[in-house]
């Protein structure tokens, strides 16, 4: 009986020591969680043997990493929101301040009424365009813009867009050159979204073209190309980033969202858009599914 009793007491002692070790480890982990700042990269460690303690430690570390990643994403979204609000405020204030300034001049110099009213109308039109782009971009980002794609002719929306911009193209001395393999080119797209894409690309060419615009297409691809204005070249890899300022676009009435909207619409339709600069020519290529 005595050997059995000794073995039992030894086993009990080992169990008590293990329980004490478990308790000490749990208290140590709790202390680390209480004292470690939320933004710290420190992770828990386990000294005890056995699958259960290791599993607990791994699960807690996984939750800590998820929490840290969530905080980082939240901080990044807050930074992007502040940047977006700063850009939006700048974009809206510019045409609005211009309109207010000419309204004040209109009071002081009524003899220039026709000229000043024309300028005010242009400034308000710029503001309307900015707000429309911001609203569309917000809907695309939130996923609330319905998109129904079907096989359609690619050229009729292009004719409509060119007709809409005819006064601006004529004033800039730009005669678009159209090069297509066939008159009935078909693509899988939304007619409304495709029209918006064309208008944004024409507006981009008007702001940054050195005096030409070529639109070509073949095999489910359409390319807009124009010679860039003299000066610094934009970075083709960042052209589709929102509010990208590779050139002073806002000085020409742009919100910096036109090409971002083009990319969002193309991707929503299952296609892609890319840009490259060959010499002094910017090429923006639409690839449809």
Number of C-alpha atoms within 10 A of each C-alpha: 5 7 8 9 10 11 11 12 12 12 12 12 12 12 12 12 12 14 12 12 14 17 12 12 17 15 12 15 17 12 11 15 16 10 8 12 10 13 13 10 10 14 16 15 15 16 10 13 10 8 8 10 17 15 12 13 17 16 12 16 16 13 12 20 17 12 14 16 13 12 14 13 12 12 12 12 12 12 12 12 12 12 13 14 12 11 16 17 11 13 21 16 13 16 21 15 12 16 21 14 13 20 17 12 14 18 11 10 12 10 10 12 15 11 11 20 15 11 16 21 12 15 21 16 13 21 22 14 15 22 16 12 20 18 11 16 21 14 13 16 11 9 11 10 14 10 15 13 16 13 11 17 16 22 19 15 20 19 12 14 21 17 12 12 14 15 11 14 21 11 8 15 13 18 13 17 13 11 14 15 10 10 11 12 18 17 22 19 24 20 20 12 20 23 18 19 24 19 21 20 18 23 20 18 23 21 20 19 21 18 17 19 19 17 19 15 20 14 12 15 18 21 18 21 25 24 20 21 15 10 7 9 15 16 15 15 11 15 22 21 15 16 21 18 16 14 17 13 16 16 11 13 18 21 26 27 21 25 24 20 25 24 21 19 24 22 15 20 20 14 18 18 20 15 19 16 18 10 9 13 16 21 19 21 19 21 20 19 14
